[in-house]
Amino acid sequence: MRILERYILREVLQNWLGVTFVLLLIMLSNALAMVLSHAVQGGFSSKVVLTLLGLTAVQQIVVLIPVGLFMGIMLALGRLWHESELTAMQACGLANTRVLKPVLLLALLAAAVLVWLALELAPQSGQRALALRSSALRQAQFSSLQPGQFVTFGGNAGIVFYAESIDQEGVLHNIYAERSLGEALEIWTAKRAIQQGIGEQRQTFQLYEGQLYRGVPGRGEFRMIDFAEGGIPVSLPDVAAIGPDLDMRDTSALMHSENLLERAELQRRLSSPLMVLVLSLLAIPLSRLKPRQGRYAKVGYFILLYLIYSGLIVVAGNTMVINPSMAWLGMWWVHAAVLLLAAALWWLSGRTGMLSLRMRQR
């Protein structure tokens, strides 16, 4: 690779990494606020918060790489045009293909990374985040048990639990528990109890030396049972059992699915690497500036084009589901339309360059 190509590659790479890093910080600041709100409500540990934040970053980077590279190319080439460096390079015979070569190299690298991220790592990160949040919620619910306080646990039967004290070994003393079973009500009292299965979905309070009262309130008929050992099963809600969202499904399952929603999701994942390539081709002619035009003069065009591009992908995905007869078009027509726009801009840029050359020769 020649000196000028390495120079353009370095400029684009620096701007791409800088823009992506700034955008990632902005996205993570919003995600951090959400994670912290869940952490306060559920009592997550700092380790869980950091892990969830890292998994969120993996999912966000799939969206940020295309927009970061597009804006990085715009800013890098915009500076070179603004300071007349590209004008001087072209006056010395630098062809547009020489500018395209380092940009396309970065785009191909980004597309390869995005194929791995979008098809494999991001769905796995979403699944892991869901499972981690579910486990942390269950463990936090039991860890919130404090001596001298009534605690309510969810599940199939609402359970109210009270322990007068907890010793250093985690044994609960002087227990009161109440469980609803339809119309019936169970009241448990015991001298001591231990928790079994902390952090799991199905857990048990194992009670020792106590009494069980069972009956229907208002009827006056209760059974009393003395026991040496008894257990109260607790079934906590499992967030992961609800089923992962569509964007967390395995890509291999989506490839063999005939469901239109899943086919649309697969094409959405493939759209990220395609967007990188198409936007890179579009950014080079779009970044061309006129004399005395500001470096950031075309940033507005970038924002508008990206919003239209990503918005049309969403529209195409919804059209696939709503109108099955148009499903064969998928999202490919959106990429084709933007690619045609890039080709038109390249053609106009070439004509402008030839016209300028003829004027100088005259």
Secondary structure, DSSP 8 states (H G I E B T S, - for coil): --HHHHHHHHHHHHHHHHHHHHHHHHHHHHHHHHHHHHHHHHT--HHHHHHHHHHHHHHHHHHHHHHHHHHHHHHHHHHHHHTTHHHHHHHTT--HHHHHHHHHHHHHHHHHHHHHIIIIIHHHHHHHHHHHHHHHHHHHHHHT--TT-EEEE-SSS-EEEEEEEE-TT--EEEEEEEEEETTEEEEEEEEEEEEESTTSSEEEEEEEEEEEEEE-TTS--EEEEEEEEEEEEEE---TGGG---GGGS-HHHHHT---HHHHHHHHHHHHHHHHHHHHHHHHHHHT---TT--TTTTHHHHHHHHHHHHHHHHHHHHHHHH-GGGTTTTTHHHHHHHHHHHHHHHHHHHHHHHHHHHHHH-
